Amino acid sequence: MNNPTPLSEENIQVWIAKLRSMRKYHTLDLPEALLRDLIVEEFARQSNPDKALQSVREKLHNIVAPYLGDPDYFAAQTAMQAAFASGDPQFVRDFCLSMLASHASTRERIAWLDNFYTRLWEITGLPQSVLDLACGMQPFALPWMKLPPSTRYHAYDLHRPRVELINLFFELSGRPRLAFHQDILVEPPTIPADVAFFFKEAHRFEQRRRGACRPFFEALQVRWLLVSLPISSLKGTRNLEQRQRRLMDNLLSGQPWAVEEIRFETELIFCIRKS
Ligand SMILES: C[S@@+](CC[C@H](N)C(=O)[O-])C[C@H]1O[C@@H](n2cnc3c(N)ncnc32)[C@H](O)[C@@H]1O
């Protein structure tokens, strides 16, 4: 058994500053709660500070997922303002498509965007409130969700520039600025809502901390929790369906919740009725 490396508050602050200044993260302004959580957890498991830091870096790489893609946020903001200023809804949709295409998770959905959300609402009913947990670029699919302007759409992500761009999009669309820069594993949202999306992230939550999903699912105050998992690898070469089904079976075993499934070509959605 390793003796954990003792960590002072000063050390924690030094490591947080080091991680934030890394080239691939310095523009993202990652939440302190996320960095602190990873540092405290990995230093408690490792006696060697270099190894602890290495494993913090590996985890951060998987969580922040720079390989999934990011637009140039400054250029995106200018393009979005021009699209709204044109007054032509088609320009706004074209801009939204370019944002969906900039990130691997949403890019995969573009082919069935026209009926993706309709199929969800057939099960849940049209929601008055939505939590988009670990949202990535999904809020830019709002024009295809066909939600009324009164639906309150809360979105959560770790990337500050992404959250700011989403808030500007909400504002220009006439919706409240409800995108939050928050680590939802450390601070699960407790706002009551009709529907929560937790798309393509549950398996990664479990990689970050084994056992994290169950208490997270329980903490959410939502009627419907929609959890999706990718069923093919990013390169499309491996079929992950059986593995993902086993993961969900484990996460839901012993829970009284009813579950319905929707299957798209690249994604399996578990529609969990929580109340
Ligand atoms: C695999 S992408 C999925 C994006 C989106 N849910 C979708 O399916 O289109 C993961 C996203 O979750 C965000 N994320 C990961 N862990 C998070 C956390 N603990 N709190 C908030 N956001 C998180 C990442 O920044 C990234 O944008």
PDBQT file of the ligand as one rigid body, heavy atoms in Angstrom, charges set to zero:
ROOT
HETATM    1  C1  LIG A 301     -17.972  13.489 -24.845  1.00  0.00    +0.000 C 
HETATM    2  S1  LIG A 301     -18.435  15.187 -24.809  1.00  0.00    +0.000 S 
HETATM    3  C2  LIG A 301     -20.189  15.021 -24.832  1.00  0.00    +0.000 C 
HETATM    4  C3  LIG A 301     -20.880  16.287 -25.200  1.00  0.00    +0.000 C 
HETATM    5  C4  LIG A 301     -22.413  16.232 -25.269  1.00  0.00    +0.000 C 
HETATM    6  N1  LIG A 301     -22.987  15.690 -24.065  1.00  0.00    +0.000 N 
HETATM    7  C5  LIG A 301     -22.880  15.446 -26.480  1.00  0.00    +0.000 C 
HETATM    8  O1  LIG A 301     -23.171  14.251 -26.353  1.00  0.00    +0.000 OA
HETATM    9  O2  LIG A 301     -22.919  16.022 -27.556  1.00  0.00    +0.000 OA
HETATM   10  C6  LIG A 301     -18.080  15.585 -23.118  1.00  0.00    +0.000 C 
HETATM   11  C7  LIG A 301     -18.334  17.036 -22.705  1.00  0.00    +0.000 C 
HETATM   12  O3  LIG A 301     -18.564  17.015 -21.303  1.00  0.00    +0.000 OA
HETATM   13  C8  LIG A 301     -17.811  18.032 -20.674  1.00  0.00    +0.000 C 
HETATM   14  N2  LIG A 301     -17.548  17.521 -19.311  1.00  0.00    +0.000 N 
HETATM   15  C9  LIG A 301     -16.805  16.434 -18.979  1.00  0.00    +0.000 A 
HETATM   16  N3  LIG A 301     -16.809  16.253 -17.649  1.00  0.00    +0.000 NA
HETATM   17  C10 LIG A 301     -17.578  17.243 -17.133  1.00  0.00    +0.000 A 
HETATM   18  C11 LIG A 301     -17.937  17.609 -15.803  1.00  0.00    +0.000 A 
HETATM   19  N4  LIG A 301     -17.511  16.893 -14.756  1.00  0.00    +0.000 N 
HETATM   20  N5  LIG A 301     -18.716  18.689 -15.620  1.00  0.00    +0.000 NA
HETATM   21  C12 LIG A 301     -19.147  19.425 -16.683  1.00  0.00    +0.000 A 
HETATM   22  N6  LIG A 301     -18.835  19.124 -17.969  1.00  0.00    +0.000 NA
HETATM   23  C13 LIG A 301     -18.055  18.054 -18.191  1.00  0.00    +0.000 A 
HETATM   24  C14 LIG A 301     -16.582  18.198 -21.553  1.00  0.00    +0.000 C 
HETATM   25  O4  LIG A 301     -16.011  19.471 -21.401  1.00  0.00    +0.000 OA
HETATM   26  C15 LIG A 301     -17.175  17.979 -22.963  1.00  0.00    +0.000 C 
HETATM   27  O5  LIG A 301     -17.666  19.174 -23.497  1.00  0.00    +0.000 OA
ENDROOT
TORSDOF 0
